[in-house]
Amino acid sequence: MMRQTIPWGTFSEKHKAYIKTGIKSRMCVAEGAIRSGKTIDHCIMAAAYLETTPDVYHLASGSTIGNAKLNIGVCNGFGLENLFRGRCRWGQYRDNEALFIRTKTGEKVVIFAGGAKADSYKRILGNSYGLWIATEINEHYDCADSRSSFIKVASGRQIAAQRPFTLWDLNPCNPNASIYADYIDKYRETGLPGGYLYQHFTVHDNATVTPERLQEIEATYEKGTVWYRRDILGERAVAQGLIYQAFADNPAKFLVDPAELDYRSERHVEIQRAVIGVDFGGGTSAHAFCCTGFTRHWDVIVLADYRCPDALDPERLARDFVDFVTACKQQWFVVDVYCDSAEQTLINGLRTAAARERLGVNILNALKRPINDRIRTACILMASGRFRVSTAAKNTIDALATAVWDPKQITEDVRLDNGTSNIDNLDALEYTYERDMRTLVELG
């Protein structure tokens, strides 16, 4: 009989000790650099726990349900669906995505949920959970109200469990973040009944990462940035100053002549497809469009942009939109347009104008994924030499060179948005690549 096996690599002594001690604890927290093996450890510990626990219902969470399924369910081939291959199936449990697992102590149901939104807690009510395994716990919604905080609700749902067990992982974030003061570091000082285990990992603790691969990973980050310190060095770091320091220091490094982007030019860069992002103004904001191109190697190039700080009436906005899309389609293959979903009336106006002028584009809502995820993706692209901007996109150039972190925010990383910086063109740009962020980062 042919049997598929999991291609385990070598575990460092640090990881071995964490797993052995962790399965005897009430709660474990693994913090550290990317690709340091945190989530794999937790999947192994979760699997061992599920085999013997008398509790039937369990919770796996991420910032989104997709994030939870990808990082905990799949985990690059080391997740729960692989550890229980042949003994599990995906399905629905009371309208929730769930993994049903056959163990030697009976069937277990692991419910997968997203925890980043203010109303995410509603999806996990009604059950008592034995295991709660969470990835990127710092991205889960928390507040003082124990009835609506995802973290507090999930913890409360474990009270009636026979053998409660909690596993959290996270990449380092702002050292003043409440996740440390209210939970992680607090428990390190006070402890927890049943045992609390905290461990910090760097990418060097992952014995499966070769020196050559480590060099490749480090090359995708600009040294000294908050993302390098967190993702590579595994440090808690404050985001401050210019967001795109590398761009601001040397914009010419990232600029490209528009002639090289025109398909009619003999030396043009081949653009496989182009996407348009739209951000609507209001108050101190401006209307902004951005057309971004993608090469077959997943390089990202800002092709053209538009900005109008004046308060345009919907008809004038629609005319400017038609002109922008028409000009872009004359040079590049544009099919999709992603708009700020907060302005449905304006979006409907653009759809009407697009249909009337037969533009042949799909006008859809932007996903509006977390701003810092969008920023981090752009920084990785810049560091890996896969991000460029046409010199014709002057609004985007200015926006990238002047974007800063809000110095008044001491517990969170917040991009300054007080009307002094051109955030609108950044939003429009980010809407064009946010759906492909995971692919863009992995290819980095």
C-alpha positions, 0 to 999 in steps of 0.5 A: 500500500502506498502511503503519503507522509509529511516531509518533516525537516529537522527540529531545533532543540529550542522547538523540541523543548517548546513542544514538549513543555507546551503540551503540558501547559494551559496556554502557550504563546509563540512570538517571533520572526516569520518562517521561524516555525511557530505555527507548525509547533502549534499544529503539532501540539494541537493534534496531540491534544485533540487525540486525547481530549474529552472536549468535542468542539474546538476553535481555530482563528486568524484575522480572517477565516481564510487566514485561519484555514491557510495557516492552521488548516493547511500550514504549508503541508504541516497543518491539521488537515495533513496531520489527520489525513485520512481521518478528517474532512472539511464541512459546515457546522452551524454555518461555520467552516469546520474540520471534522476529525476522527480521533481515538477519543471520538470525533472532534469538530474544529471550527474556523473563524476570522477574528479581526472585525468588531462583530467577529465574536458573533460567529463563535457564540453558542459553543464551549471550546476546549482548544483555541488555536489562534494565528496572528493573535495581535490582529484579532479584535479586542476591546474593553467590552467582554461581550464583543471582544473576540479575544475575551469572548473566545477565552470565555467560551473555554470556561466550561471545557474539561481540558482548556488549551490555548495556543497563540502565535504572532509576529512582533508588533508595536511594543506598546500594543495592548496584546502585550500589556493586557495578555502576553506579558501580563501572564508572563508576570502573573502566570496562569493556573495550569501553566503558561509558556512563552517562547520567542523565536527567530528565523535562525531557530528554524533548522529547515531554513538554509543559509542560502534561503535565509539570505534570500528572505532577508534580501526582500526587506530594507534593513532598518525598517520596522518590517525588517526588525519585526519579520527578520530580527523578531524584534518588537519595534515602533513604527515611526518616521517615513513609511517608505524610507527607501523610496524617499531617499532615492526615488529615481531608483524606482522610476521608469520612463513612460515610453518603456510602458507603452506597448507601441515602443520597441523597448516596452516592458510587457504588461500582462494585465492592468488594474485600476483602483479608485478612492473617493474623496470627502472632507480633506480627501481627494478623488484618486485613480491609479492604474497598476500593471503586473508583469508575468514575473509579478513585478508591480508598476504604477502606470498612471494616476489621477487626483482631484482635490476639488469636490467634484459633482458625481457627473464630473467625476464619472466623466473624469473616470471614463477619460482615465479608463479610456486612456489606460485601455488604449495602452494596457489590458484593463478589465477590473476596477476596484473602488472604495466600498464606502461610497456605493452611490458613487460606484453606481454612478461609475457603473452607469457611465462605464456601461453607457460608454461601453468601457468593458470593465468590471467595477467591483468593491475593493477588499480594503484589507488592513492598511499595514498589510498593504504597506508591508507588501509594498515595502517588500516589493520595493526591497526586492526590486519588483516595484516601479512607478512611471514618472507620469504618475506624479501624484503617486510619487509624491504620496510614496515619498511623503507618507509618514506614521502618526507620531501621536499613536503610541500603541498602534501603527497608524498611517498619518491621515490628517490632510497633510499627506496624499493618502488618497493615491496610496489607497487607490494604489493599494486597492489594485494589488491587495487581492494578490498580496500573498502571491506577491509576498511569497514570490518576493 
